[in-house]
């Protein structure tokens, strides 16, 4: 069901992208939009992981330098039948973590130094199980492509707004058509953002469930999420950006956007995530 929901949402983003292209340049605009979308998919597929790791100045670690972290990931990968990802640490005291990479064979997991300092080994395992679930479900690639499409729609819409306001190509877009173009240029980026955030929230719930199944201890992730949420409401990561917020286990802008509409949130509320994990905790307990 979650796969179908994600596929439908991604299709909606592609259709929106092509529609905005059509508004700007008719059939040629649609074709151009489709070509650009394919190009962005290619770029995202091969380079998004390298760019985000470079942005956060992530440092690779080994089994010798971080034995506890390495052992946890090695054990989880064996249980999940996943290849060992590259492991990185970000020199940041705000606790958080993310996974990146286009597929399980080209994956990386990064944690901040703050997470290692704050969490118990069990809580760290819950967090890492969540991130490896993202890897297993190809969520990193899905989120990166969705973010690329949403950004491209916003860029095309800006061109449309400038064209409508300046009265460019007035022969084809004058009067009501110009107004329609302007309204569409305002609404379409909002619609794209709503779809992108819905995709992100859907994948977070699925990764939480995957972590609970992988560890057999949902309470570990519940405890970790509570700590991460409390910390994120009071402190912000120095290098955090809106375009990468969806990758983290907790939104690094939680404190700033605490009262913002849930429609535009990259993550479900922590209370909702914990509630679902509590349900899973009860089910797992009855199975033991």
Buried (B, 14 or more C-beta within 10 A) or exposed (E): EEEEBBEEBBEBBBEBBBBBBBBBBEEEBBBBBBEBBEEBBEBBBEEBBEBBBEEBEBBEBEBEEBEEBBEBBEEBBEEBEBEBBBBBBBEBBBBBBBBBBBEBEBBBBBBBBBBBEBBEEBBBBBBBBBBBBBBBBBBBBBBBBBBBBBBBBBEBBEBBBEBBEEEEBEEEBEEEBBEEBBEBBEEBBBBBBBBBBBBBBBBBBBBBBBBBBBBEBBBBBBBBBBBBBBBBBEBBBEEBEEBBBBBBBBBBBBBEBEEEEEEEBBBBBBEBBBEBBEEBBEEBEEEE
